[in-house]
Amino acid sequence: MNFLRRRLSDSSFVANLPNGYMTDLQRPDSSTSSPASPAMERRHPQPLAASFSSPGSSLFSSFSSAMKPTSAAPSGLMEPPGPSVPIVQRPRILLVIDDAHTDWAKYFHGKKVNGEIEIRVEQAEFSELNLAAYVTGGCMVDMQVLRNGTKVVRSFKPDFILVRQHAYSMALGEDYRSLVIGLQYGGLPAVNSLYSVYNFCSKPWVFSQLIKIFHSLGPEKFPLVEQTFFPNHKPMVSALLTLIILMIWNEHRYPCFQFLWMEESAEGPLPDHLGSKEEL
């Protein structure tokens, strides 16, 4: 301390100091303490600590500033939402192909898809339908039905189909396979699938699929009744087998069945003794 006083009292030492150095030391509001005043350092420690910055404190400051928007996000989510406008979706149209004995509308009354979309049921038979199918426009169905003596005509685009009627029959004018093809052409989903509905129009075709399963699993796991398929009646003319079932009452009044296979040729039936008989 005495050494510093002697040095500062030396005029030659003070003359070599930079201009204004002594003036800055004498200012009472200086933000930096004199190196020769440890008392001033103890009195004003806060400015020194505030002026010091390390890389760790700078990184934490950046991280905190980056987290401010994230921490503020939940407060925005807790705000009550504004009034939302309900979206009214059109009802889905279910086309049920069945006769009028079953009213399918009552089974779907009040039902909704995913609890939101209503179901509108349109029911008709194959004979009451007509359609036009497009590649990009879907399928437009025309329906003409009688309801309580009143003719109802509608045109609509179904969203789903429920098939409960045979699409093919041996009766005259009851071949509706073209309608099944049109529905498939329009890409409409259905139960049963339109592929299976079309396949079941031909029983021999279905049986041919069963034969594949028969050969795959074996007769023990998948037995089939023996059948013979002829493409037309001509191969059946040369030899025909006729099954005759006779029911005869015996003396104990119990019925007995007799199975008689009668082979017929083109010239007529063979004699009785040439036919084979099986008794049960």
Backbone torsions as a table, in degrees:
resi	resn	phi	psi	omega
1	MET	NA	-45.5	177.0
2	ASN	-64.7	-32.1	179.5
3	PHE	-65.4	-41.6	-180.0
4	LEU	-67.4	-36.9	179.0
5	ARG	-65.3	-39.9	179.0
6	ARG	-66.9	-38.8	-179.7
7	ARG	-66.7	-40.0	-178.0
8	LEU	-74.8	-24.3	177.9
9	SER	-80.3	-11.7	178.3
10	ASP	-75.9	121.9	-176.8
11	SER	-68.4	-34.4	-179.6
12	SER	-68.4	-34.3	179.1
13	PHE	-70.5	-40.7	-179.8
14	VAL	-68.2	-34.0	-178.8
15	ALA	-67.1	-29.4	180.0
16	ASN	-82.3	-6.0	178.2
17	LEU	-73.0	154.2	177.2
18	PRO	-63.2	156.8	-178.9
19	ASN	-64.7	134.1	177.8
20	GLY	81.8	1.2	-177.5
21	TYR	-67.8	-44.9	179.3
22	MET	-68.4	-31.5	179.4
23	THR	-66.7	-40.1	179.5
24	ASP	-66.6	-31.9	179.2
25	LEU	-71.1	-27.8	-176.6
26	GLN	-87.3	-7.4	179.8
27	ARG	-71.8	127.5	179.9
28	PRO	-73.3	-23.9	-176.3
29	ASP	-97.6	21.3	179.8
30	SER	-66.0	137.2	-178.3
31	SER	-79.8	-13.5	179.6
32	THR	-116.7	138.3	-178.9
33	SER	-81.5	156.6	178.1
34	SER	-74.1	139.5	179.5
35	PRO	-63.3	-21.3	-179.2
36	ALA	-89.9	5.3	-178.0
37	SER	-120.0	87.7	175.9
38	PRO	-65.5	-23.2	177.6
39	ALA	-68.0	-37.7	178.6
40	MET	-67.7	-34.2	177.8
41	GLU	-65.4	-38.9	179.1
42	ARG	-73.1	-28.1	-177.9
43	ARG	-77.6	-34.3	-176.6
44	HIS	-124.3	69.6	179.2
45	PRO	-81.4	-22.0	-172.4
46	GLN	-67.4	-42.9	-180.0
47	PRO	-62.1	-34.3	179.6
48	LEU	-68.0	-42.0	180.0
49	ALA	-67.4	-35.0	-178.6
50	ALA	-71.7	-32.9	-178.1
51	SER	-79.1	-13.9	-178.3
52	PHE	-89.9	133.4	178.6
53	SER	-138.1	138.8	-179.7
54	SER	-115.7	162.0	177.5
55	PRO	-60.0	-34.2	179.5
56	GLY	-65.8	-42.8	179.3
57	SER	-67.5	-34.6	178.3
58	SER	-66.3	-40.3	178.8
59	LEU	-65.1	-41.3	178.8
60	PHE	-65.3	-36.5	178.0
61	SER	-64.6	-41.9	178.1
62	SER	-65.6	-40.6	179.8
63	PHE	-65.1	-39.7	179.1
64	SER	-65.5	-42.2	178.8
65	SER	-65.8	-32.9	177.9
66	ALA	-71.9	-28.3	-179.5
67	MET	-84.4	-9.8	-178.7
68	LYS	-61.9	-46.3	177.4
69	PRO	-63.8	-33.8	179.7
70	THR	-68.3	-40.7	-179.8
71	SER	-71.5	-24.3	179.4
72	ALA	-82.9	-14.1	-176.4
73	ALA	-65.0	-43.5	-179.5
74	PRO	-61.2	-32.1	178.9
75	SER	-64.8	-32.8	176.8
76	GLY	-70.4	-33.4	179.6
77	LEU	-70.3	-25.3	-177.9
78	MET	-80.1	-7.3	179.6
79	GLU	-69.1	142.3	-179.6
80	PRO	-65.2	132.4	-179.4
81	PRO	-69.9	154.0	178.8
82	GLY	-74.6	170.0	179.3
83	PRO	-65.0	124.2	-178.6
84	SER	-95.2	143.2	179.7
85	VAL	-86.2	120.4	-179.6
86	PRO	-65.3	137.6	179.2
87	ILE	-95.0	116.9	-179.7
88	VAL	-90.6	114.8	179.5
89	GLN	-97.4	147.2	-178.4
90	ARG	-68.4	148.4	178.7
91	PRO	-69.3	149.1	177.3
92	ARG	-86.0	135.9	-175.4
93	ILE	-97.5	122.9	176.2
94	LEU	-106.5	117.8	177.3
95	LEU	-95.3	117.1	178.2
96	VAL	-105.3	120.2	178.7
97	ILE	-99.2	101.1	-177.2
98	ASP	-161.8	165.9	177.7
99	ASP	-77.7	175.5	-173.1
100	ALA	-80.1	-0.7	-178.7
101	HIS	-68.3	-25.9	179.5
102	THR	-115.1	123.0	178.4
103	ASP	-92.1	98.9	-175.9
104	TRP	-77.4	-16.2	-179.5
105	ALA	-65.0	-33.8	-178.6
106	LYS	-71.3	-25.4	178.4
107	TYR	-74.3	-25.0	-179.9
108	PHE	-107.1	10.8	-179.9
109	HIS	-68.5	127.1	-179.7
110	GLY	79.1	-2.7	178.6
111	LYS	-81.9	147.9	-179.9
112	LYS	-135.5	148.1	176.5
113	VAL	-79.9	122.9	-177.2
114	ASN	57.2	23.7	179.0
115	GLY	72.9	8.3	-174.7
116	GLU	-128.8	-41.0	-171.3
117	ILE	-98.9	128.5	-179.2
118	GLU	-74.6	159.0	-179.8
119	ILE	-116.4	126.4	175.9
120	ARG	-109.7	125.9	-174.0
121	VAL	-100.8	128.8	171.9
122	GLU	-119.2	122.4	-174.6
123	GLN	-120.4	134.8	178.6
124	ALA	-162.5	164.7	174.3
125	GLU	-91.9	166.9	178.0
126	PHE	-58.5	-37.6	-177.3
127	SER	-69.3	-14.3	-178.9
128	GLU	-101.7	9.0	-175.8
129	LEU	-115.7	151.2	168.5
130	ASN	-146.8	155.9	-174.7
131	LEU	-152.9	167.2	171.6
132	ALA	-140.9	126.5	-176.9
133	ALA	-113.4	143.6	-176.9
134	TYR	-129.0	158.0	-178.6
135	VAL	-68.0	-46.1	-177.9
136	THR	-109.2	-12.4	-175.9
137	GLY	-99.7	3.9	179.2
138	GLY	77.8	-144.3	-174.0
139	CYS	-132.4	125.5	175.8
140	MET	-105.0	123.1	-175.3
141	VAL	-108.3	133.0	173.3
142	ASP	-107.0	131.0	-175.5
143	MET	-126.3	132.1	175.2
144	GLN	-129.7	108.3	-176.2
145	VAL	-129.8	161.1	174.6
146	LEU	-106.0	121.8	178.3
147	ARG	-122.7	108.7	179.8
148	ASN	56.6	43.0	178.5
149	GLY	80.6	0.9	-179.0
150	THR	-110.0	132.8	179.5
151	LYS	-81.6	123.0	-178.4
152	VAL	-112.0	126.7	-179.4
153	VAL	-120.4	125.6	179.7
154	ARG	-138.8	153.1	172.0
155	SER	-131.3	131.1	-176.0
156	PHE	-158.6	167.7	174.7
157	LYS	-110.0	106.9	-179.5
158	PRO	-72.4	151.3	175.7
159	ASP	-99.3	-21.7	-178.5
160	PHE	-155.6	153.9	-176.9
161	ILE	-129.5	135.7	173.1
162	LEU	-117.0	112.2	-176.4
163	VAL	-98.2	117.9	-180.0
164	ARG	-126.2	20.6	-177.5
165	GLN	-137.8	146.1	178.1
166	HIS	-69.5	136.9	-178.3
167	ALA	-89.1	-5.0	-178.4
168	TYR	-146.3	137.9	177.0
169	SER	-143.4	154.6	178.4
170	MET	-73.0	-12.6	178.9
171	ALA	-67.3	155.3	-177.1
172	LEU	-67.6	129.3	176.3
173	GLY	77.8	16.1	-179.7
174	GLU	-118.0	42.7	174.9
175	ASP	-109.5	104.4	-175.7
176	TYR	-112.4	26.4	179.6
177	ARG	-65.0	-28.1	178.0
178	SER	-64.6	-34.1	176.3
179	LEU	-68.7	-38.4	177.1
180	VAL	-63.0	-41.0	177.5
181	ILE	-63.3	-40.2	178.5
182	GLY	-64.6	-40.0	177.1
183	LEU	-65.6	-39.4	176.2
184	GLN	-66.9	-36.2	178.5
185	TYR	-63.0	-35.3	179.2
186	GLY	-80.3	-3.2	176.9
187	GLY	70.5	33.8	-178.2
188	LEU	-87.4	133.4	174.4
189	PRO	-73.7	147.7	-175.4
190	ALA	-151.4	159.0	171.9
191	VAL	-132.9	123.6	-11.3
192	ASN	-62.0	169.2	-178.5
193	SER	-63.7	147.9	179.9
194	LEU	-63.4	-27.4	176.1
195	TYR	-63.5	-44.9	179.4
196	SER	-71.6	-35.5	178.1
197	VAL	-61.7	-42.2	-179.9
198	TYR	-69.5	-38.8	179.4
199	ASN	-65.5	-35.9	-178.1
200	PHE	-77.8	0.0	173.0
201	CYS	-69.5	-19.9	179.3
202	SER	-121.7	110.3	-179.3
203	LYS	-65.2	-39.7	175.4
204	PRO	-60.9	-33.4	177.5
205	TRP	-65.1	-41.3	177.8
206	VAL	-65.4	-41.6	-179.8
207	PHE	-65.3	-32.0	176.4
208	SER	-64.7	-32.9	174.9
209	GLN	-69.4	-34.2	176.9
210	LEU	-68.2	-32.2	177.7
211	ILE	-64.3	-36.0	176.9
212	LYS	-61.9	-42.6	178.0
213	ILE	-67.2	-36.0	178.8
214	PHE	-60.8	-44.8	179.1
215	HIS	-72.7	-26.4	-179.3
216	SER	-77.6	-42.9	-175.9
217	LEU	-96.4	-24.9	-178.3
218	GLY	99.0	158.6	-177.5
219	PRO	-68.3	-22.3	-179.8
220	GLU	-72.2	-40.7	-178.0
221	LYS	-88.7	-26.8	-177.9
222	PHE	-140.6	77.9	-178.8
223	PRO	-74.0	148.7	178.4
224	LEU	-131.3	148.8	174.3
225	VAL	-75.2	130.9	-179.1
226	GLU	-64.2	128.8	178.8
227	GLN	-136.2	160.0	176.5
228	THR	-127.5	132.3	-177.7
229	PHE	-109.1	131.3	173.7
230	PHE	-120.1	132.8	179.9
231	PRO	-66.1	-25.9	176.8
232	ASN	-154.2	-174.0	-173.0
233	HIS	-82.9	-11.9	-173.3
234	LYS	-63.3	-44.6	178.0
235	PRO	-65.3	-13.8	-177.1
236	MET	-90.5	-5.1	-176.0
237	VAL	-76.0	-37.2	-174.1
238	SER	-64.9	-41.1	-178.6
239	ALA	-145.9	119.6	179.2
240	LEU	-120.5	142.8	176.8
241	LEU	-111.2	127.1	179.9
242	THR	-114.9	127.7	179.7
243	LEU	-96.3	121.8	178.0
244	ILE	-115.5	125.0	179.4
245	ILE	-108.5	119.9	179.3
246	LEU	-110.6	133.4	176.1
247	MET	-111.6	117.7	-176.2
248	ILE	-120.7	134.6	178.5
249	TRP	-90.9	127.7	179.4
250	ASN	-87.8	-171.3	-174.6
251	GLU	-71.6	-21.2	178.2
252	HIS	-90.9	10.2	179.9
253	ARG	62.1	28.2	172.9
254	TYR	-103.8	135.9	-177.6
255	PRO	-73.7	143.2	173.0
256	CYS	-121.7	134.4	-178.5
257	PHE	-103.0	138.0	178.3
258	GLN	-125.9	122.6	-179.8
259	PHE	-98.8	124.6	-177.1
260	LEU	-123.3	115.1	175.3
261	TRP	-91.9	117.2	-179.7
262	MET	-107.9	117.9	179.2
263	GLU	-90.2	129.3	-179.6
264	GLU	-116.5	146.1	176.9
265	SER	-117.1	-179.0	-179.3
266	ALA	-65.1	-28.7	-178.8
267	GLU	-80.7	-15.8	-178.7
268	GLY	138.1	179.6	-178.2
269	PRO	-69.6	147.4	177.3
270	LEU	-77.7	163.4	177.8
271	PRO	-62.0	162.0	-175.6
272	ASP	-61.3	-38.1	-173.6
273	HIS	-73.3	-12.8	177.1
274	LEU	-88.3	-13.9	178.7
275	GLY	-79.7	152.4	179.8
276	SER	-93.4	141.6	-178.0
277	LYS	-124.8	140.8	176.0
278	GLU	-130.9	130.7	-179.8
279	GLU	-109.7	144.9	178.3
280	LEU	-125.1	NA	NA
